[in-house]
């Protein structure tokens, strides 16, 4: 996950983000997609899911900075328990 990418993606609406996620998930299930392509799709999907979470937090009333900081705190705390 890359914070600058998530920050930029979080500018889009939930509908746009969800549409993109659905399209990439469908592409990942298509025959003939190489392992390298799947890795790229997976990285993009990871960033999109982060952007969705940040966008939802912004919609719920958090500032963009707080939403991004809280998301990164959550991500970096995974596995540290």
MOPAC internal coordinates of N, CA, C and O (Angstrom, degrees):
PM7 1SCF
backbone

  N    0.0000 0     0.00 0     0.00 0    0    0    0
  C    1.4468 1     0.00 0     0.00 0    1    0    0
  C    1.5207 1   109.14 1     0.00 0    2    1    0
  O    1.2310 1   121.80 1   -39.36 1    3    2    1
  N    1.2903 1   114.15 1   140.64 1    3    2    1
  C    1.4591 1   119.73 1  -179.59 1    5    3    2
  C    1.5196 1   108.94 1  -126.76 1    6    5    3
  O    1.2310 1   121.48 1   -61.41 1    7    6    5
  N    1.3332 1   114.76 1   118.59 1    7    6    5
  C    1.4598 1   120.52 1  -176.40 1    9    7    6
  C    1.5285 1   113.17 1   -56.54 1   10    9    7
  O    1.2310 1   118.49 1   136.17 1   11   10    9
  N    1.3373 1   120.48 1   -43.83 1   11   10    9
  C    1.4727 1   118.52 1   179.31 1   13   11   10
  C    1.5273 1   112.72 1   -60.75 1   14   13   11
  O    1.2310 1   120.62 1   144.50 1   15   14   13
  N    1.3189 1   116.42 1   -35.50 1   15   14   13
  C    1.4684 1   120.44 1   178.62 1   17   15   14
  C    1.5219 1   109.74 1   -69.33 1   18   17   15
  O    1.2310 1   120.53 1   134.80 1   19   18   17
  N    1.3172 1   116.59 1   -45.20 1   19   18   17
  C    1.4690 1   121.18 1   179.15 1   21   19   18
  C    1.5239 1   109.90 1   -62.50 1   22   21   19
  O    1.2310 1   120.32 1   138.57 1   23   22   21
  N    1.3102 1   116.98 1   -41.43 1   23   22   21
  C    1.4741 1   121.08 1   178.60 1   25   23   22
  C    1.5298 1   110.31 1   -58.14 1   26   25   23
  O    1.2310 1   120.32 1   132.89 1   27   26   25
  N    1.3216 1   116.99 1   -47.11 1   27   26   25
  C    1.4672 1   120.67 1  -179.20 1   29   27   26
  C    1.5316 1   111.01 1   -67.52 1   30   29   27
  O    1.2310 1   120.39 1   136.40 1   31   30   29
  N    1.3182 1   116.86 1   -43.60 1   31   30   29
  C    1.4702 1   120.17 1  -179.51 1   33   31   30
  C    1.5245 1   111.89 1   -64.24 1   34   33   31
  O    1.2310 1   120.15 1   149.60 1   35   34   33
  N    1.3184 1   117.32 1   -30.40 1   35   34   33
  C    1.4690 1   120.16 1  -177.96 1   37   35   34
  C    1.5219 1   112.59 1   -70.44 1   38   37   35
  O    1.2310 1   120.08 1   174.21 1   39   38   37
  N    1.3400 1   117.45 1    -5.79 1   39   38   37
  C    1.4652 1   121.49 1   174.16 1   41   39   38
  C    1.5346 1   111.38 1   -72.20 1   42   41   39
  O    1.2310 1   120.31 1   159.22 1   43   42   41
  N    1.3174 1   117.00 1   -20.78 1   43   42   41
  C    1.4650 1   121.35 1  -176.92 1   45   43   42
  C    1.5231 1   110.86 1   -83.38 1   46   45   43
  O    1.2310 1   120.81 1   -19.17 1   47   46   45
  N    1.3288 1   116.07 1   160.83 1   47   46   45
  C    1.4583 1   120.92 1  -179.44 1   49   47   46
  C    1.5269 1   109.88 1   -74.28 1   50   49   47
  O    1.2310 1   121.17 1   -17.29 1   51   50   49
  N    1.3239 1   115.36 1   162.71 1   51   50   49
  C    1.4580 1   119.97 1   176.65 1   53   51   50
  C    1.5265 1   111.00 1   -60.04 1   54   53   51
  O    1.2310 1   120.45 1   142.07 1   55   54   53
  N    1.3165 1   116.74 1   -37.93 1   55   54   53
  C    1.4654 1   121.02 1   178.93 1   57   55   54
  C    1.5264 1   110.66 1   -62.68 1   58   57   55
  O    1.2310 1   120.40 1   134.56 1   59   58   57
  N    1.3130 1   116.85 1   -45.44 1   59   58   57
  C    1.4663 1   120.24 1   179.34 1   61   59   58
  C    1.5234 1   111.11 1   -64.21 1   62   61   59
  O    1.2310 1   120.29 1   136.55 1   63   62   61
  N    1.3193 1   117.05 1   -43.45 1   63   62   61
  C    1.4559 1   120.60 1   179.85 1   65   63   62
  C    1.5299 1   111.01 1   -64.34 1   66   65   63
  O    1.2310 1   120.68 1   134.82 1   67   66   65
  N    1.3331 1   116.31 1   -45.18 1   67   66   65
  C    1.4705 1   119.56 1   179.78 1   69   67   66
  C    1.5238 1   111.80 1   -64.33 1   70   69   67
  O    1.2310 1   119.90 1   142.06 1   71   70   69
  N    1.3099 1   117.80 1   -37.94 1   71   70   69
  C    1.4686 1   121.23 1   177.63 1   73   71   70
  C    1.5222 1   110.62 1   -62.57 1   74   73   71
  O    1.2310 1   120.82 1   137.82 1   75   74   73
  N    1.3105 1   116.04 1   -42.18 1   75   74   73
  C    1.4602 1   120.69 1   179.54 1   77   75   74
  C    1.5258 1   111.00 1   -66.09 1   78   77   75
  O    1.2310 1   120.71 1   137.84 1   79   78   77
  N    1.3285 1   116.24 1   -42.16 1   79   78   77
  C    1.4676 1   120.30 1   177.14 1   81   79   78
  C    1.5238 1   109.92 1   -59.55 1   82   81   79
  O    1.2310 1   120.40 1   132.76 1   83   82   81
  N    1.3241 1   116.84 1   -47.24 1   83   82   81
  C    1.4703 1   120.27 1  -179.35 1   85   83   82
  C    1.5189 1   111.69 1   -60.50 1   86   85   83
  O    1.2310 1   120.36 1   137.63 1   87   86   85
  N    1.3158 1   116.91 1   -42.37 1   87   86   85
  C    1.4614 1   120.76 1  -179.82 1   89   87   86
  C    1.5282 1   110.92 1   -64.51 1   90   89   87
  O    1.2310 1   120.00 1   134.71 1   91   90   89
  N    1.3326 1   117.61 1   -45.29 1   91   90   89
  C    1.4565 1   120.15 1  -179.33 1   93   91   90
  C    1.5255 1   112.10 1   -67.90 1   94   93   91
  O    1.2310 1   120.12 1   143.26 1   95   94   93
  N    1.3298 1   117.37 1   -36.74 1   95   94   93
  C    1.4594 1   119.47 1   176.11 1   97   95   94
  C    1.5234 1   110.78 1   -63.32 1   98   97   95
  O    1.2310 1   120.36 1   140.05 1   99   98   97
  N    1.3154 1   116.91 1   -39.95 1   99   98   97
  C    1.4598 1   120.71 1   177.09 1  101   99   98
  C    1.5269 1   110.24 1   -64.42 1  102  101   99
  O    1.2310 1   120.33 1   136.24 1  103  102  101
  N    1.3135 1   116.98 1   -43.76 1  103  102  101
  C    1.4691 1   120.35 1   178.21 1  105  103  102
  C    1.5223 1   111.57 1   -60.17 1  106  105  103
  O    1.2310 1   120.44 1   141.69 1  107  106  105
  N    1.3263 1   116.76 1   -38.31 1  107  106  105
  C    1.4660 1   120.29 1  -177.44 1  109  107  106
  C    1.5306 1   112.11 1   -67.56 1  110  109  107
  O    1.2310 1   120.62 1   159.08 1  111  110  109
  N    1.3170 1   116.42 1   -20.92 1  111  110  109
  C    1.4624 1   120.89 1  -179.80 1  113  111  110
  C    1.5243 1   112.58 1   -93.23 1  114  113  111
  O    1.2310 1   120.34 1   179.01 1  115  114  113
  N    1.3224 1   116.95 1    -0.99 1  115  114  113
  C    1.4527 1   122.26 1  -177.41 1  117  115  114
  C    1.5283 1   110.23 1   -77.82 1  118  117  115
  O    1.2310 1   120.72 1   -42.33 1  119  118  117
  N    1.3147 1   116.22 1   137.67 1  119  118  117
  C    1.4541 1   120.29 1   176.36 1  121  119  118
  C    1.5228 1   109.77 1   -63.62 1  122  121  119
  O    1.2310 1   120.99 1   -33.97 1  123  122  121
  N    1.2915 1   115.71 1   146.03 1  123  122  121
  C    1.4568 1   120.24 1   176.52 1  125  123  122
  C    1.5114 1   114.87 1    91.57 1  126  125  123
  O    1.2310 1   119.84 1   178.20 1  127  126  125
  N    1.3221 1   117.90 1    -1.80 1  127  126  125
  C    1.4574 1   120.46 1   177.51 1  129  127  126
  C    1.5315 1   107.52 1   -80.55 1  130  129  127
  O    1.2310 1   120.83 1   -54.00 1  131  130  129
  N    1.3153 1   116.01 1   126.00 1  131  130  129
  C    1.4687 1   120.48 1  -176.77 1  133  131  130
  C    1.5271 1   111.27 1   -74.31 1  134  133  131
  O    1.2310 1   121.28 1   -14.88 1  135  134  133
  N    1.3203 1   115.15 1   165.12 1  135  134  133
  C    1.4581 1   121.47 1   177.94 1  137  135  134
  C    1.5292 1   111.08 1   -61.07 1  138  137  135
  O    1.2310 1   120.60 1   139.49 1  139  138  137
  N    1.3120 1   116.45 1   -40.51 1  139  138  137
  C    1.4638 1   121.02 1   178.68 1  141  139  138
  C    1.5305 1   110.61 1   -63.08 1  142  141  139
  O    1.2310 1   120.55 1   137.22 1  143  142  141
  N    1.3299 1   116.56 1   -42.78 1  143  142  141
  C    1.4628 1   120.79 1   178.07 1  145  143  142
  C    1.5250 1   110.85 1   -64.49 1  146  145  143
  O    1.2310 1   120.47 1   141.65 1  147  146  145
  N    1.3328 1   116.71 1   -38.35 1  147  146  145
  C    1.4676 1   120.22 1   177.46 1  149  147  146
  C    1.5227 1   111.03 1   -63.80 1  150  149  147
  O    1.2310 1   120.60 1   142.20 1  151  150  149
  N    1.3278 1   116.45 1   -37.80 1  151  150  149
  C    1.4654 1   119.85 1   177.65 1  153  151  150
  C    1.5284 1   110.97 1   -62.23 1  154  153  151
  O    1.2310 1   120.68 1   137.25 1  155  154  153
  N    1.3220 1   116.30 1   -42.75 1  155  154  153
  C    1.4709 1   120.92 1   179.53 1  157  155  154
  C    1.5253 1   110.29 1   -65.80 1  158  157  155
  O    1.2310 1   120.51 1   134.41 1  159  158  157
  N    1.3303 1   116.63 1   -45.59 1  159  158  157
  C    1.4631 1   121.01 1   178.49 1  161  159  158
  C    1.5270 1   109.69 1   -60.09 1  162  161  159
  O    1.2310 1   120.48 1   137.92 1  163  162  161
  N    1.3212 1   116.69 1   -42.08 1  163  162  161
  C    1.4630 1   120.92 1   179.31 1  165  163  162
  C    1.5163 1   112.38 1   -61.87 1  166  165  163
  O    1.2310 1   120.45 1   138.22 1  167  166  165
  N    1.3172 1   116.75 1   -41.78 1  167  166  165
  C    1.4683 1   120.58 1   178.54 1  169  167  166
  C    1.5315 1   110.92 1   -65.01 1  170  169  167
  O    1.2310 1   120.72 1   137.62 1  171  170  169
  N    1.3146 1   116.23 1   -42.38 1  171  170  169
  C    1.4723 1   120.02 1   178.50 1  173  171  170
  C    1.5248 1   109.85 1   -64.75 1  174  173  171
  O    1.2310 1   120.22 1   136.52 1  175  174  173
  N    1.3283 1   117.18 1   -43.48 1  175  174  173
  C    1.4657 1   120.18 1   178.62 1  177  175  174
  C    1.5237 1   111.31 1   -61.42 1  178  177  175
  O    1.2310 1   120.46 1   139.51 1  179  178  177
  N    1.3089 1   116.73 1   -40.49 1  179  178  177
  C    1.4588 1   120.76 1   177.88 1  181  179  178
  C    1.5257 1   110.73 1   -58.42 1  182  181  179
  O    1.2310 1   120.52 1   134.83 1  183  182  181
  N    1.3116 1   116.61 1   -45.17 1  183  182  181
  C    1.4688 1   120.87 1   177.71 1  185  183  182
  C    1.5248 1   111.69 1   -66.47 1  186  185  183
  O    1.2310 1   120.25 1   141.66 1  187  186  185
  N    1.3305 1   117.12 1   -38.34 1  187  186  185
  C    1.4646 1   120.36 1   178.36 1  189  187  186
  C    1.5269 1   111.54 1   -64.32 1  190  189  187
  O    1.2310 1   120.24 1   137.31 1  191  190  189
  N    1.3293 1   117.15 1   -42.69 1  191  190  189
  C    1.4664 1   119.46 1   178.09 1  193  191  190
  C    1.5273 1   110.86 1   -63.74 1  194  193  191
  O    1.2310 1   120.43 1   143.34 1  195  194  193
  N    1.3286 1   116.78 1   -36.66 1  195  194  193
  C    1.4660 1   119.95 1   174.38 1  197  195  194
  C    1.5100 1   111.31 1   -63.73 1  198  197  195
  O    1.2310 1   120.66 1   136.37 1  199  198  197
  N    1.3288 1   116.34 1   -43.63 1  199  198  197
  C    1.4669 1   120.83 1   179.10 1  201  199  198
  C    1.5281 1   111.24 1   -63.34 1  202  201  199
  O    1.2310 1   120.51 1   142.27 1  203  202  201
  N    1.3247 1   116.64 1   -37.73 1  203  202  201
  C    1.4724 1   120.11 1   176.98 1  205  203  202
  C    1.5250 1   110.76 1   -61.23 1  206  205  203
  O    1.2310 1   120.95 1   135.49 1  207  206  205
  N    1.3141 1   115.80 1   -44.51 1  207  206  205
  C    1.4610 1   119.43 1  -179.75 1  209  207  206
  C    1.5297 1   111.31 1   -65.22 1  210  209  207
  O    1.2310 1   120.62 1   137.71 1  211  210  209
  N    1.3195 1   116.42 1   -42.29 1  211  210  209
  C    1.4710 1   120.62 1   178.38 1  213  211  210
  C    1.5259 1   109.69 1   -64.41 1  214  213  211
  O    1.2310 1   120.13 1   134.85 1  215  214  213
  N    1.3217 1   117.36 1   -45.15 1  215  214  213
  C    1.4717 1   121.52 1  -179.45 1  217  215  214
  C    1.5226 1   110.71 1   -60.33 1  218  217  215
  O    1.2310 1   120.44 1   135.82 1  219  218  217
  N    1.3317 1   116.76 1   -44.18 1  219  218  217
  C    1.4698 1   120.36 1   178.65 1  221  219  218
  C    1.5184 1   111.14 1   -61.78 1  222  221  219
  O    1.2310 1   120.25 1   141.85 1  223  222  221
  N    1.3207 1   117.13 1   -38.15 1  223  222  221
  C    1.4591 1   121.32 1   178.03 1  225  223  222
  C    1.5304 1   110.88 1   -65.58 1  226  225  223
  O    1.2310 1   120.76 1   139.94 1  227  226  225
  N    1.3300 1   116.16 1   -40.06 1  227  226  225
  C    1.4668 1   120.12 1   177.69 1  229  227  226
  C    1.5230 1   110.31 1   -64.32 1  230  229  227
  O    1.2310 1   120.52 1   136.97 1  231  230  229
  N    1.3137 1   116.60 1   -43.03 1  231  230  229
  C    1.4657 1   121.42 1   179.04 1  233  231  230
  C    1.5284 1   110.25 1   -62.17 1  234  233  231
  O    1.2310 1   120.68 1   146.35 1  235  234  233
  N    1.3257 1   116.30 1   -33.65 1  235  234  233
  C    1.4680 1   120.91 1  -179.83 1  237  235  234
  C    1.5153 1   112.98 1   -76.76 1  238  237  235
  O    1.2310 1   120.38 1   175.24 1  239  238  237
  N    1.3534 1   116.88 1    -4.76 1  239  238  237
  C    1.4521 1   118.94 1   174.11 1  241  239  238
  C    1.5124 1   115.82 1   118.68 1  242  241  239
  O    1.2310 1   119.34 1   173.98 1  243  242  241
  N    1.3127 1   118.87 1    -6.02 1  243  242  241
  C    1.4674 1   120.28 1   177.96 1  245  243  242
  C    1.5207 1   109.92 1   -73.59 1  246  245  243
  O    1.2310 1   121.08 1   -29.42 1  247  246  245
  N    1.3098 1   115.53 1   150.58 1  247  246  245
  C    1.4588 1   118.42 1   172.07 1  249  247  246
  C    1.5217 1   107.81 1   -71.46 1  250  249  247
  O    1.2310 1   120.63 1   -20.73 1  251  250  249
  N    1.3071 1   116.41 1   159.27 1  251  250  249
  C    1.4699 1   120.63 1  -178.99 1  253  251  250
  C    1.5345 1   110.32 1   -59.11 1  254  253  251
  O    1.2310 1   120.87 1   136.06 1  255  254  253
  N    1.3275 1   115.94 1   -43.94 1  255  254  253
  C    1.4661 1   120.43 1  -179.72 1  257  255  254
  C    1.5191 1   111.38 1   -62.01 1  258  257  255
  O    1.2310 1   120.36 1   133.62 1  259  258  257
  N    1.3311 1   116.92 1   -46.38 1  259  258  257
  C    1.4620 1   120.46 1   179.06 1  261  259  258
  C    1.5244 1   111.40 1   -63.64 1  262  261  259
  O    1.2310 1   120.57 1   138.30 1  263  262  261
  N    1.3329 1   116.52 1   -41.70 1  263  262  261
  C    1.4669 1   120.20 1   179.80 1  265  263  262
  C    1.5242 1   110.69 1   -61.36 1  266  265  263
  O    1.2310 1   120.28 1   135.23 1  267  266  265
  N    1.3392 1   117.08 1   -44.77 1  267  266  265
  C    1.4627 1   120.90 1   179.07 1  269  267  266
  C    1.5225 1   111.41 1   -66.64 1  270  269  267
  O    1.2310 1   120.18 1   136.02 1  271  270  269
  N    1.3206 1   117.25 1   -43.98 1  271  270  269
  C    1.4732 1   120.52 1   179.76 1  273  271  270
  C    1.5232 1   111.48 1   -63.67 1  274  273  271
  O    1.2310 1   120.25 1   135.77 1  275  274  273
  N    1.3282 1   117.13 1   -44.23 1  275  274  273
  C    1.4660 1   120.11 1   179.46 1  277  275  274
  C    1.5218 1   111.59 1   -64.25 1  278  277  275
  O    1.2310 1   120.62 1   141.64 1  279  278  277
  N    1.3208 1   116.43 1   -38.36 1  279  278  277
  C    1.4569 1   119.90 1   178.09 1  281  279  278
  C    1.5342 1   110.45 1   -63.47 1  282  281  279
  O    1.2310 1   120.16 1   133.55 1  283  282  281
  N    1.3233 1   117.30 1   -46.45 1  283  282  281
  C    1.4552 1   120.30 1  -178.26 1  285  283  282
  C    1.5361 1   111.35 1   -67.13 1  286  285  283
  O    1.2310 1   119.96 1   144.65 1  287  286  285
  N    1.3255 1   117.69 1   -35.35 1  287  286  285
  C    1.4624 1   120.45 1   175.65 1  289  287  286
  C    1.5312 1   109.58 1   -61.82 1  290  289  287
  O    1.2310 1   121.25 1   136.95 1  291  290  289
  N    1.3102 1   115.22 1   -43.05 1  291  290  289
  C    1.4623 1   120.21 1   179.68 1  293  291  290
  C    1.5300 1   110.87 1   -62.98 1  294  293  291
  O    1.2310 1   120.71 1   135.07 1  295  294  293
  N    1.3163 1   116.24 1   -44.93 1  295  294  293
  C    1.4668 1   120.83 1  -177.97 1  297  295  294
  C    1.5269 1   111.13 1   -66.77 1  298  297  295
  O    1.2310 1   120.34 1   136.24 1  299  298  297
  N    1.3270 1   116.96 1   -43.76 1  299  298  297
  C    1.4556 1   119.40 1  -177.05 1  301  299  298
  C    1.5210 1   112.59 1   -74.22 1  302  301  299
  O    1.2310 1   120.13 1   162.72 1  303  302  301
  N    1.3259 1   117.36 1   -17.28 1  303  302  301
  C    1.4709 1   119.38 1   178.90 1  305  303  302
  C    1.5243 1   112.00 1   -85.32 1  306  305  303
  O    1.2310 1   119.83 1   167.15 1  307  306  305
  N    1.3206 1   117.92 1   -12.85 1  307  306  305
  C    1.4560 1   121.11 1   179.80 1  309  307  306
  C    1.5380 1   108.19 1   -66.27 1  310  309  307
  O    1.2310 1   121.60 1   -51.74 1  311  310  309
  N    1.3096 1   114.54 1   128.26 1  311  310  309
  C    1.4589 1   119.60 1   179.13 1  313  311  310
  C    1.5106 1   114.69 1    85.95 1  314  313  311
  O    1.2310 1   119.79 1   174.64 1  315  314  313
  N    1.3133 1   118.01 1    -5.36 1  315  314  313
  C    1.4598 1   119.91 1  -179.35 1  317  315  314
  C    1.5220 1   112.17 1   -95.84 1  318  317  315
  O    1.2310 1   121.13 1  -176.78 1  319  318  317
  N    1.3211 1   115.44 1     3.22 1  319  318  317
  C    1.4749 1   118.62 1  -179.23 1  321  319  318
  C    1.5031 1   111.10 1   -89.42 1  322  321  319
  O    1.2310 1   120.10 1   180.00 1  323  322  321

